[in-house]
């Protein structure tokens, strides 16, 4: 009898105290606030210690710290975390099916494995770090890993993941620099191949037209040169002689981040799937569909969505200090769009399995509530049985809420998109003005920067705007 009383007390304690656990977001809010306040190093230093310790969020601490160091211009330090994260993520891959199962066990109690697009972007950032460190061979290796991984995903039926044009463009730039520094004709051919692939993917991207014309001319490929001239309706080859090229990488705004979809039963598709699952089960006495739906009434949808921040910057204008417009950045990789599409794909791929899991948990929890009241009726606590029944009944929703909730962990310091601009300039020192321009073409912020351009060389600038 005593054991039964202990059992009831234990059940009640669990139901009433389920919520006493700290969340990932509470640990990173301060670091994120410092980062978006412009104190990149302070935010990075706060997370770097967490990234060294074993935890379910270790991958996130690595990539958040890595990106913060990257934004601060600490590229070597950044890659200490990005390269560790790449290896860590490789060992932690998880299937969509396993994700569907773990979402029902409160994923925040599970190790964070990273969304597929996040794991791909680890290599992108490692590559940009190497590029800024002038380690061009290692940079192109990382950019090639981005392209290869996306190829693998498409072959496996993951149609969401398109070609990453930014990675290919930066790969081509690396090959060109290597070719120029080492007088390596093979590297130049590889650059030409990458430019051709970019044209196949995005034929309306005008800058790559000049690249194809220029390299066909340098390589003395007369047949290709004639073909490109005809395609682009351009008779003259852009003159790069004795000039330098300014390459601007622009990481724009704040990326999308995970949010709750709201009430579980507000999703008519999910509600229908749960009802179908429950109706297919053999229910214990007293367990009804109505009781189950009441228990699920306050439950959050466990499959998260992404919300897009209200970013202001559409692109960067690049001017000389006296006002001459040199060019503007263009988007080659829309991270925000990929995140939102990723969330919708996850929803479609896991909805039925998640609904079945929720139904099983709800049935079991309602049955346990009924059983607790029946046990009480057979003990000295029988006079309190109605109260226990009331408490356990009210606690059913709470117990389910502790097990069924969205995992909102994500890489929160990513930009909305990646942009690039390539500008030919005479060798020399310049004071350039980088203007942040909104969607209406209005300049709302500007920053001046000293830049030196060298003859027959590429000068790479990496910029991040936060709004």
C-alpha positions in Angstrom: 0.0 0.0 0.0 2.8 2.3 0.9 4.5 1.7 -2.4 1.3 2.7 -4.2 1.2 6.0 -2.3 4.8 6.7 -3.2 4.0 6.0 -6.8 1.1 8.5 -6.8 3.3 11.1 -5.2 6.1 10.5 -7.7 3.7 10.9 -10.6 2.3 14.1 -9.2 5.7 15.5 -8.5 6.7 14.8 -12.1 3.6 16.4 -13.5 4.0 19.5 -11.4 7.7 20.0 -11.7 8.4 19.0 -15.3 9.3 22.5 -16.4 12.4 23.1 -14.3 15.1 22.9 -17.0 17.2 25.6 -18.6 17.1 26.2 -22.4 19.8 26.7 -24.9 18.5 30.1 -25.8 18.9 31.4 -22.3 22.6 30.5 -22.4 23.3 32.3 -25.7 21.1 35.4 -25.5 23.8 37.5 -23.8 26.4 36.5 -26.4 24.0 37.1 -29.3 23.0 40.5 -27.9 26.7 41.5 -27.7 27.3 40.3 -31.3 24.3 42.2 -32.7 25.4 45.2 -30.7 28.7 45.2 -32.6 30.9 43.7 -29.8 31.8 40.6 -31.8 34.7 39.4 -29.8 32.9 39.7 -26.5 30.1 37.5 -27.8 32.6 35.0 -29.3 34.7 34.7 -26.1 31.5 34.0 -24.1 30.6 31.0 -26.3 34.2 29.7 -27.0 34.4 28.3 -23.5 31.0 26.5 -23.9 32.2 25.1 -27.3 35.0 23.3 -25.5 32.8 21.4 -23.1 30.7 18.4 -23.8 27.0 19.3 -24.2 24.0 18.6 -26.4 24.5 22.1 -27.9 28.2 21.8 -28.5 27.9 22.1 -32.3 25.9 25.3 -32.0 28.4 26.8 -29.6 31.2 26.0 -32.1 29.6 27.5 -35.1 28.2 30.6 -33.3 31.6 31.3 -31.8 33.3 30.6 -35.1 31.0 33.1 -37.0 31.4 35.8 -34.3 35.2 35.5 -34.6 34.9 35.5 -38.4 32.8 38.8 -38.3 35.4 40.3 -36.0 38.1 39.6 -38.6 39.7 36.9 -36.4 39.8 34.4 -39.3 42.4 32.0 -37.9 40.6 31.8 -34.6 37.3 31.4 -36.4 38.6 28.4 -38.3 39.7 26.7 -35.0 36.0 26.4 -34.3 34.7 26.0 -37.9 37.0 23.1 -38.7 36.3 21.3 -35.4 32.6 21.9 -36.1 32.9 20.4 -39.6 34.4 17.2 -38.2 31.9 17.1 -35.4 28.9 17.6 -37.7 30.3 14.8 -40.0 30.1 12.4 -37.1 26.7 13.5 -36.0 24.6 13.1 -39.1 21.0 12.1 -38.4 18.3 10.9 -40.8 14.9 12.5 -41.3 13.3 9.4 -39.8 15.3 9.7 -36.7 14.5 13.4 -36.5 10.8 12.5 -36.6 11.3 10.1 -33.7 13.4 12.5 -31.6 11.0 15.4 -32.1 8.6 13.5 -29.9 11.0 13.0 -27.1 11.6 16.7 -26.7 14.5 17.3 -29.0 16.1 19.8 -26.5 17.1 16.8 -24.5 18.9 15.4 -27.6 22.2 16.4 -29.2 21.8 19.1 -31.8 23.0 17.7 -35.1 22.4 20.8 -37.2 20.1 21.4 -40.2 21.6 20.2 -43.5 22.0 23.7 -44.8 23.8 24.7 -41.6 26.3 21.9 -41.9 27.0 22.9 -45.5 27.6 26.5 -44.5 30.2 25.5 -42.0 32.4 24.7 -45.0 31.5 27.9 -46.7 32.7 29.9 -43.7 35.8 27.8 -43.3 36.5 28.6 -47.0 36.0 32.3 -46.6 38.3 32.3 -43.6 41.1 30.6 -45.6 40.4 33.0 -48.5 40.9 36.0 -46.2 44.1 34.3 -44.7 45.4 34.0 -48.3 45.5 30.2 -48.1 43.8 29.8 -51.4 44.3 26.1 -51.9 42.6 25.3 -48.6 39.9 27.8 -49.4 39.0 26.1 -52.7 39.0 22.7 -50.9 36.3 24.0 -48.5 34.3 25.6 -51.3 34.5 22.4 -53.3 33.2 20.5 -50.3 30.1 22.7 -50.3 29.4 21.9 -54.0 30.1 18.2 -53.5 27.8 17.9 -50.5 25.0 19.7 -52.4 25.5 17.3 -55.4 25.2 14.3 -53.0 22.0 15.7 -51.5 20.4 16.2 -54.9 21.4 12.7 -56.0 19.6 11.4 -52.9 16.4 13.2 -53.9 16.9 16.3 -51.7 15.6 18.7 -54.4 15.5 21.6 -52.0 19.3 22.0 -52.1 20.3 23.8 -55.3 23.7 24.6 -56.6 25.5 27.1 -54.3 26.6 29.7 -56.9 28.6 31.6 -54.2 30.7 28.6 -53.4 31.4 28.0 -57.1 32.3 31.7 -57.7 34.7 31.8 -54.8 36.2 28.5 -56.0 36.8 30.0 -59.4 38.4 33.1 -57.8 40.7 30.9 -55.8 41.8 29.0 -58.9 42.5 32.3 -60.7 44.6 33.6 -57.8 46.6 30.3 -57.7 47.0 30.4 -61.5 48.3 34.0 -61.3 50.7 33.4 -58.4 52.1 30.1 -59.6 51.8 30.6 -63.4 49.6 27.5 -63.3 47.7 26.9 -66.6 45.9 24.0 -65.0 44.4 26.1 -62.3 43.3 28.6 -64.9 41.5 25.9 -66.7 39.7 24.8 -63.5 38.7 28.4 -63.0 37.3 28.5 -66.5 35.3 25.3 -65.8 33.8 26.8 -62.7 32.7 29.9 -64.5 31.1 27.7 -67.2 29.2 25.8 -64.5 28.0 29.0 -63.0 26.8 30.2 -66.4 24.9 26.9 -66.8 23.2 27.4 -63.5 22.5 31.1 -63.8 22.9 32.3 -67.3 21.5 35.8 -66.5 24.3 36.6 -64.0 26.1 39.2 -66.1 29.5 39.3 -64.3 30.2 35.7 -65.3 29.8 36.7 -68.9 32.9 38.9 -68.6 34.8 36.2 -66.8 34.1 33.7 -69.6 35.1 36.2 -72.3 38.3 37.1 -70.4 39.5 33.6 -69.7 38.7 32.3 -73.2 40.8 35.2 -74.5 43.7 34.5 -72.0 43.7 30.8 -72.8 43.5 31.6 -76.5 40.4 29.4 -77.0 39.3 31.1 -80.2 36.3 28.8 -80.7 34.9 29.5 -77.2 35.7 33.2 -77.4 33.7 33.5 -80.6 30.8 31.5 -79.1 30.7 33.7 -76.0 30.8 36.9 -78.1 27.8 35.7 -80.1 25.9 34.6 -77.0 26.5 37.8 -75.1 26.2 40.0 -78.2 29.5 41.5 -77.2 32.4 42.0 -79.7 35.1 43.4 -77.4 36.8 41.4 -74.6 36.8 43.3 -71.3 40.3 44.7 -70.8 41.9 43.6 -67.5 45.4 44.6 -68.7 47.5 46.3 -66.0 44.4 46.6 -63.7 43.5 45.1 -60.3 40.3 43.6 -59.3 38.4 44.4 -56.1 36.3 41.4 -54.9 33.7 42.3 -52.2 32.0 39.6 -50.2 28.9 41.0 -48.5 27.0 39.0 -45.7 23.7 40.8 -45.4 21.5 41.3 -42.3 20.2 38.7 -39.9 19.2 35.3 -41.1 15.9 33.5 -40.5 15.6 31.8 -37.1 13.3 29.1 -35.7 10.0 29.9 -34.2 7.0 27.9 -32.9 4.2 27.2 -35.3 1.8 27.8 -32.4 -1.0 25.6 -31.2 -0.7 22.0 -32.4 -4.4 21.6 -33.0 -4.6 24.8 -35.0 -2.8 22.9 -37.8 -5.8 21.2 -39.4 -3.5 18.7 -41.3 -1.8 17.6 -38.1 -5.1 17.5 -36.2 -6.6 15.2 -38.8 -3.5 13.0 -38.8 -3.7 12.6 -35.0 -7.4 11.8 -35.1 -6.8 9.1 -37.8 -4.0 7.6 -35.7 -6.1 7.5 -32.5 -9.0 6.0 -34.3 -6.7 3.2 -35.5 -5.8 2.2 -31.9 -7.5 0.0 -29.4 -8.1 2.2 -26.4 -8.3 1.2 -22.8 -11.5 1.8 -20.8 -12.1 5.4 -20.1 -9.7 6.7 -22.7 -11.6 8.5 -25.4 -10.8 10.6 -28.4 -12.4 13.6 -26.8 -10.2 13.3 -23.7 -7.1 13.0 -25.8 -8.0 16.1 -27.9 -8.6 18.1 -24.7 -5.2 16.9 -23.3 -3.6 18.1 -26.5 -5.4 21.5 -26.5 -2.6 23.5 -25.0 0.3 21.7 -26.7 2.7 23.5 -29.0 3.4 22.3 -32.5 6.6 20.2 -32.3 7.8 20.9 -35.8 9.4 24.4 -35.9 9.1 27.0 -38.6 11.5 29.8 -39.5 10.7 33.5 -39.2 12.5 36.1 -41.3 13.7 39.3 -39.5 12.8 42.6 -41.0 16.2 43.4 -42.6 16.8 46.8 -44.1 19.9 46.3 -46.2 19.1 45.1 -49.8 22.7 45.5 -51.1 25.9 47.6 -50.9 26.7 50.5 -53.3 30.4 51.0 -53.7 31.6 54.6 -54.5 34.7 56.6 -54.6 35.0 59.3 -52.0 34.1 61.9 -54.6 30.8 60.1 -55.4 31.6 58.0 -58.5 29.6 54.7 -58.5 31.9 51.7 -59.0 29.4 48.9 -58.6 27.0 47.1 -56.2 26.8 43.7 -54.6 24.4 41.0 -55.9 23.0 38.0 -54.0 24.3 34.6 -55.0 23.2 32.6 -52.0 19.9 33.1 -50.2 20.4 31.5 -46.8 17.1 32.8 -45.5 15.1 31.3 -48.3 16.9 27.9 -47.9 16.1 27.9 -44.2 12.4 28.5 -44.8 12.2 25.8 -47.5 14.1 23.5 -45.2 11.4 23.9 -42.5 8.6 23.2 -44.9 10.3 20.1 -46.2 10.9 18.8 -42.7 7.2 19.4 -42.0 6.1 17.5 -45.0 8.6 14.6 -44.5 7.8 14.1 -40.8 4.2 15.2 -40.2 2.6 11.7 -40.4 5.2 10.1 -38.2 5.1 12.9 -35.7 1.3 12.7 -35.6 1.4 9.0 -34.9 4.0 9.5 -32.1 1.9 12.3 -30.5 -1.2 10.1 -30.6 0.7 7.3 -28.8 2.0 9.6 -26.1 -1.4 11.2 -25.6 -3.2 7.9 -25.3 -0.6 6.6 -22.8 -0.6 9.7 -20.7 -4.4 9.9 -20.5 -4.5 6.2 -19.5 -1.9 6.8 -16.8 -4.0 9.7 -15.4 -7.1 7.4 -15.2 -5.0 4.6 -13.6 -3.6 7.0 -10.9 -7.2 7.8 -9.8 -8.1 4.1 -9.7 -5.0 3.3 -7.6 -6.0 6.0 -5.2 -9.5 4.5 -4.7 -7.9 1.3 -3.4 -5.7 3.1 -0.8 -6.2 5.1 2.4 -6.2 8.1 0.1 -9.5 7.0 -1.4 -11.3 10.1 -0.1 -8.7 12.2 -2.0 -9.2 10.2 -5.2 -11.4 12.8 -6.9 -8.8 15.4 -6.1 -6.0 13.2 -7.4 -8.0 12.6 -10.5 -8.5 16.3 -10.9 -4.8 17.0 -10.5 -3.6 14.2 -12.8 -6.3 15.1 -15.3 -5.1 18.7 -15.3 -1.5 17.5 -15.3 -2.0 15.4 -18.5 -1.6 18.5 -20.7 1.4 19.6 -18.7 3.0 16.2 -18.9 2.5 16.1 -22.6 3.8 19.7 -23.0 7.1 18.6 -21.3 7.6 15.9 -23.9 6.1 17.5 -27.1 7.5 20.9 -27.9 9.4 22.5 -30.8 13.2 22.5 -30.8 14.0 26.1 -31.5 17.8 25.7 -31.4 19.5 27.0 -34.6 22.4 29.0 -35.9 21.2 32.4 -35.1 24.0 34.6 -36.2 23.9 33.6 -39.9 23.3 36.4 -42.4 20.2 36.5 -44.6 22.2 36.1 -47.8 25.6 36.1 -49.3 26.4 38.7 -52.0 29.4 39.5 -54.1 30.7 42.3 -56.4 33.8 42.4 -58.6 35.2 45.8 -59.6 38.1 46.6 -61.9 40.3 49.5 -60.8 43.6 51.0 -61.7 46.4 50.1 -59.2 46.6 52.4 -56.2 45.2 53.4 -52.9 41.5 54.4 -52.6 39.1 55.6 -50.0 35.9 53.8 -50.9 32.5 54.4 -49.5 30.3 51.4 -48.9 26.6 52.4 -48.7 23.8 50.3 -47.3 20.9 50.6 -49.6 17.3 49.5 -48.8 14.8 47.8 -51.1 13.6 51.3 -52.3 17.1 52.3 -53.4 17.5 54.7 -50.4 21.0 54.9 -48.8 20.5 54.8 -45.0 24.0 54.1 -43.7 27.6 54.4 -45.1 31.1 53.5 -44.1 34.4 54.6 -45.6 37.4 52.2 -45.9 40.9 52.5 -47.2 41.7 50.0 -49.9 44.8 49.3 -51.9 44.5 47.7 -55.3 47.5 45.9 -57.0 48.3 45.4 -60.6 47.1 42.0 -62.0 45.9 40.9 -58.6 42.7 40.5 -56.7 42.0 42.3 -53.5 39.3 40.7 -51.4 37.2 42.6 -48.8 34.8 40.7 -46.5 31.9 42.8 -45.0 29.0 42.0 -42.7 26.0 44.3 -42.2 23.6 43.5 -39.4 20.4 45.1 -40.4 
